[in-house]
């Protein structure tokens, strides 16, 4: 996870002034912990990040890319999910067979 910083909120772009990513984010019901909010995103294919309010437990899950963030929003934090790439290398060894 990579944070945009404490007191930040997520936006789709610099021109996005909506509180729900122009209707694209998934607002979770109830008061969730930060860990629960992130787990919802981690378990969702294609999730790009979360916006979380530590005071109220408000959680937005972002299935669209976070293109911008706004600062000076107390108690909020916008976090982008980072991806890890696993590389597997396979090698094949062939033994020469004697001609006979």
Wavefront OBJ file of the C-alpha trace (Angstrom):
o trace
v 0.000 0.000 0.000
v 1.156 3.544 -0.775
v -0.376 6.478 1.045
v -1.029 9.874 -0.464
v -0.665 11.182 3.086
v -2.762 11.845 6.140
v -5.643 14.292 5.566
v -6.060 13.356 1.888
v -9.074 12.166 -0.100
v -9.089 10.257 -3.401
v -10.362 11.709 -6.668
v -10.566 10.363 -10.224
v -8.896 13.507 -11.622
v -8.025 17.090 -10.696
v -11.422 18.194 -12.019
v -13.347 15.624 -9.909
v -15.124 17.515 -7.136
v -17.484 14.662 -6.225
v -17.245 12.721 -2.993
v -17.802 9.349 -4.702
v -15.518 9.323 -7.750
v -18.393 10.349 -10.034
v -20.415 7.385 -8.782
v -17.682 4.825 -9.417
v -16.548 4.013 -5.863
v -18.071 1.429 -3.578
v -19.057 2.893 -0.207
v -18.981 0.250 2.516
v -21.727 0.157 5.129
v -20.916 0.365 8.827
v -17.931 1.460 10.806
v -14.924 -0.483 9.584
v -11.358 -0.616 10.791
v -8.651 0.524 8.392
v -7.524 -3.091 8.102
v -11.054 -4.267 7.205
v -11.348 -1.542 4.566
v -8.046 -2.543 2.948
v -8.944 -6.254 3.088
v -12.126 -5.603 1.081
v -9.972 -4.002 -1.616
v -7.337 -6.742 -1.484
v -10.020 -9.393 -1.964
v -11.523 -7.550 -4.961
v -10.128 -8.102 -8.416
v -9.179 -4.798 -10.031
v -9.296 -2.677 -6.873
v -7.009 0.370 -7.066
v -7.216 1.723 -3.522
v -9.254 2.983 -0.587
v -10.267 6.195 1.104
v -10.734 5.841 4.851
v -11.902 8.099 7.680
v -10.242 7.097 10.944
v -12.773 8.979 13.072
v -15.977 7.513 11.621
v -14.831 4.208 10.047
v -16.080 5.413 6.645
v -14.592 3.321 3.819
v -14.603 3.835 0.057
v -13.227 1.081 -2.159
v -11.893 2.300 -5.515
v -12.390 -0.063 -8.480
v -11.162 2.732 -10.787
v -7.711 4.342 -10.876
v -7.040 7.123 -8.379
v -5.944 9.956 -10.622
v -5.675 12.717 -8.044
v -5.920 13.453 -4.345
v -7.011 16.481 -2.374
v -5.319 17.599 0.821
v -6.509 19.240 4.026
v -9.263 16.734 4.815
v -8.830 15.889 8.519
v -9.257 12.241 9.567
v -9.167 10.944 5.957
v -6.456 9.032 4.163
v -6.305 8.051 0.507
v -4.227 4.935 -0.161
v -3.339 3.289 -3.432
v -2.959 -0.463 -3.650
v 0.471 -1.417 -4.898
v 1.069 -4.515 -6.918
v 3.819 -6.997 -6.494
v 5.143 -8.874 -9.457
v 6.344 -12.410 -9.103
v 8.716 -13.675 -11.739
v 9.211 -17.379 -12.228
v 12.173 -18.608 -14.227
v 12.127 -22.078 -15.679
v 15.187 -23.734 -17.147
v 15.425 -26.967 -19.048
v 18.535 -29.095 -19.208
v 18.921 -31.499 -22.088
v 21.560 -34.216 -21.968
v 23.250 -35.195 -25.167
v 22.640 -38.787 -26.106
v 25.588 -40.771 -27.464
v 25.349 -41.712 -31.120
v 25.650 -45.305 -31.575
l 1 2 3 4 5 6 7 8 9 10 11 12 13 14 15 16 17 18 19 20 21 22 23 24 25 26 27 28 29 30 31 32 33 34 35 36 37 38 39 40 41 42 43 44 45 46 47 48 49 50 51 52 53 54 55 56 57 58 59 60 61 62 63 64 65 66 67 68 69 70 71 72 73 74 75 76 77 78 79 80 81 82 83 84 85 86 87 88 89 90 91 92 93 94 95 96 97 98 99 100
